[in-house]
Every structure is written in C-alpha cells, then in structure tokens.
Amino acid sequence: MTLDKARQLLRAQASFGGGYQRHGARLVLAEVAAEHGQQAVDALIRELELERVFGIAPGTRFDPKGGR
C-alpha cells in the first residue's frame, strides 16, 4: 500500500471516529509498518492527529496479523 493510499484510508476512518474505525485504522497502520517502517507510521499518526481521534500515540507498534 502506498503512503498516499494509507493516508486516504486513515482520513476516512478518522472522519467517522468510533471503535470499528479505530480497529480499521490500526490494520492500515500495521500494513504501513510492515511496508514502510515505524517512522512512516509515526508520521501518519502525527499528521492525521490519530492520538486525539483514536488514542493511538506515536511509537505504538502494530502487529500485521492484527494483534497488539
């Protein structure tokens, strides 16, 4: 997944808020982590204010299999 596509998906998730969207955002971030690394994840979290929206802080690690 490109970072632009991830950004687009995360913006959509953030616009709705809520638990299901938080889970979807975590899955997108896991894929970004696997393909682009933790720096890209942290940059998206900051850029899209995901800490405010979902409580996802920079530095949070994501398991690509959906775990924590």
Buried (B, 14 or more C-beta within 10 A) or exposed (E): EEEEEBBEBBEEBBEEEEEEBBEBBBBBBBBBBBEBEBEBBBBBBEEBEBEEBBEBEBEBEBEEEEEE
